[in-house]
Amino acid sequence: MLNEFIDYLELQVVNHSIYVWAGQGEGYNVISDKWIDQMETSAKNATRAKNFWHKQCDLGYAKVLRAFDCSGLGMTWIEKHFPCPDMTAYGMYTTLCEPISKSQLKRGDWVFKKDSTGKISHVGYIVDANLNVIEAKGRDDG
């Protein structure tokens, strides 16, 4: 199953998937300027997400890319394979994870970032022995 999860993550990179707040893997039949406006947290963020989306569409990825936020990238796959509710990065950390030290990290582990208040605010997924991470990084990066 780990290989399937990693393959799924790598496919999102190859397909130039985009970051949209609360995105859960929506595709070309859902993504639109209006949809992004409704999903995003501000007009500025919506503009950033739409600009990146249009750029990826212009490159030919419109029919294969998907929209995710950081937790949605993982939860979309997890919910298809395990019965569990949708969760934010914070929910994933507190409900599904057991913290380990940085020296224990390996392929398949999840890594979390904290915001300025110390609350978990982002998640990425380690995909190889070199500890490279695939993440829904942000509106300007996908």
Salt bridges, closest charged atoms under 4 A:
GLU4 OE1 - HIS81 NE2 3.92
ASP33 OD1 - HIS54 NE2 2.78
ASP37 OD1 - LYS50 NZ 2.78
GLU40 OE1 - ARG139 NE 2.76
ASP109 OD1 - LYS106 NZ 3.60
GLU135 OE1 - HIS122 NE2 2.56
ASP140 OD2 - ARG48 NH2 2.91
